[in-house]
Amino acid sequence: MFTSKETFKKRFLDKFERVYGKSFEDSTIQEQYATLGMLVREYASQDWIHTNERYRAESQKQVYYFSIEFLLGRLLGTNLMNLGIRDVCEAGLKELGISLSQIEEQEIDAGLGNGGLGRLAACFLDSLASMDYPGHGCGIRYKHGLFEQKIVNGYQVELPEQWLRNGNVWEVRKAGLAVEVKFGGHVEVSNSNGKMNFHHVNAETVSAVPHDMPVIGYENETVNTLRLWSAEPSPYRPDRDVMKYKQETEAISEFLYPDDTNVEGKILRLKQQYFLVSAGMQSILNSYLKTGQDIHDFHNHVAIHINDTHPVLAIPEFMRLLIDERNLSWEEAWHITTNTISYTNHTTLSEALEQWPISIFQNLLPRIFMVVEEINERFCMKLWKQYPNQWERIENMAIIAHDMVKMAHLAIVGSHSVNGVAQIHTDILKKREMKLFYEFYPEKFNNKTNGITHRRWLMKANPQLTDIINDRIGTEWIREPKQLEQLEKYACDPNFQDAVYEVKQVNKHHLAEKIRQHTGIVIDEQSIFDVQVKRLHAYKRQLLNILHIMHLYNRLSYEPNFTITPRTFIFGAKASPGYYYAKKIIKLINTLAEKVNNDPRTKDYLKVVFLENYSVSLAEEIIPATNVSEQISTASKEASGTGNMKFMMNGAITIGTMDGANVEIHELVGDDNMFTFGLSAQEVLAYQQRGGYNSFEYYHHDKRIHQVLEQLMNGFFSVTDSEFEHIYDSLLIQNDEYYVLRDFASYSDAQMKLSKMYENRSKWSQMSIMNIAKSGVFSSDRTIREYAENIWGVTSSAYVR
Ligand code: 26Q
């Protein structure tokens, strides 16, 4: 089909005419994108069919990854790359006068996620398919992904995102596979021959319609499936206001919740969660039963993973399906359920641990609540046996307590595996947050350090770096990313150092152009590109970065002999719309940028840029152009981080705390190739337990801190006096919960060291190469192999074939 550029051209023109009924001369670039997209999906559909047939014929164990978020970004570029048809398409299009890269820009990101957790799910799908694992995604087809961010007068403004406005060439709607999901009503219990029967009456029924997207493996003919569910009115609608019913139904899959830690008990959010798992579990069970295999063997043929607690109702839903609809006993159903399900925790922040008031839960999901109550009772009985009379321990471990349903407890009890996402995070779970559960179920706990797909984050995002790597060590690393280690022997090779430096400069040039176009700010391409891009959160400490920039500005302004290596500080971050403090930090960054960029005394040394609407596709442009990666969370707070890995793989040097996966990066590259600073997780935890931190001391004793804090309030910025009052208060009155002032001096020192180091171009390039060379461990291929082997028990069909 795509054997030569001629056949490609013919197909392309043909397809265009058939779809649009007009001649190619009249095409818009948007139509050209859609045409190519349709063609590529059709091209992949052969492999898609064959992959499904193969899985069926070999009755291999399948894994389903349930996630409330899949942050896919654009798909055309990676699909072309993975199918190995990029060059032929590019050449064919060129002869039609079309630039492939311009076409790629037409695609709107599928932004169905907030940040790390959603992007991780997308990287995992890529690795599953690329390593020939029978692994599929199950999620929600939100009509609107994460809001679009505009900056107006320095403030964040949110607009509804519209990724489906031009249709979605990658999806296939499968109305015939729709299932029904029930909410509300009540349960009637009857008794026939000693067996209890449960009837859910007066429920409101919603139709869940699957939209399947192909997940194309890298040059291996494997195409897995991402199934996204959309909520639609059911033919069994209630006899009430039809318009209202339609609207309430469609609301379920209308919006992605824009909150990634502050868990608010919104009924709609719980509805979304149950909608996802009920639809997903029914469809998996239906297709399993169609194969004619015994229900008692289910867990030997299917593994189901829940990405955080958001899909945890898969546990009681599966129990319900097995007991109420398949007539299994509680014990049989429990055995199958717990052996099927595994769970990943992504946070230790207590405000992010989900719990729901019984009143909301029971009214919305009456039958599911009964099942959860039963799980809780049986679990508490077991606890009582093991810990007689230890009331407090049992109360702390119960799934239902103080009128709340604790989702993390349900996840631990109802699954066979519980993992954290970096070593330090797993250790903290075992020793603190989930200590009691670890004591009771030590065998369930394990670590799976996160990873990122090197195909998108290196090959796709940074083709020039990929080329010079291939020139030195060949392409074996693409199948086996650990092989990037072979680059170590080129770390001191001046030719390779120059090549790495040159590629970085080219990428910096592109980013500088983009920044100029979008913000009007002209930046020095020779300056250090220092980047902090991630969600805006107090614990991620964008504020520490800002205060340090203010301090540099002060020194440049008032110390005549002080100079620094020119630096461009680049930020990108979305704040949750209701997170007042985070939004103030965005305003502060923009206010600082305004001040610094326009001061003739400093503008040659210092620039600050805030890039609006940070997204996957923007990340793909920023990360390859970065020299310094800011990973400066308060130790113990960032479960893993995955941005840190993306920057490392693209040759940026990390300045970071010993938190999350930074610890593992440090272990690999050592002090010579990374700048660490700040309190350790242990020190933070000790302060939290024993007190002893007083931020006023740092304010009074460190002149630098004193000055920058005063500047927040004293008219230094041209804003109203109270604009940054909350930030000021958080640091002093509220005793600086995230130890920003405590870590300031140590951070400044690390920054100074880094700045000097950059002047030695050869040394810096050497560090850069060492980071790339050691980054293979952080490929999500490694992560997925560990999940497959140690949790899911699935095998790669690469071995089967
Ligand atoms: C839950 C209920 C109600 C409303 C919102 C939520 C919600 C939604 C998203 C809670 C949390 C999230 C996302 C969390 C997240 O992205 N965590 C990050 O996960 C990454 C992948 O493991 C880690 O690398 C990061 O350290 C972690 O912060």
Residues whose N, C-alpha, C, O or C-beta is under 5 A from the ligand:
A	BS01	26Q	N114 G115 G116 L117 G118 L120 Y257 D259 D260 T261 N262 V263 E264 R269 H346 V421 E638 A639 S640 G641 T642
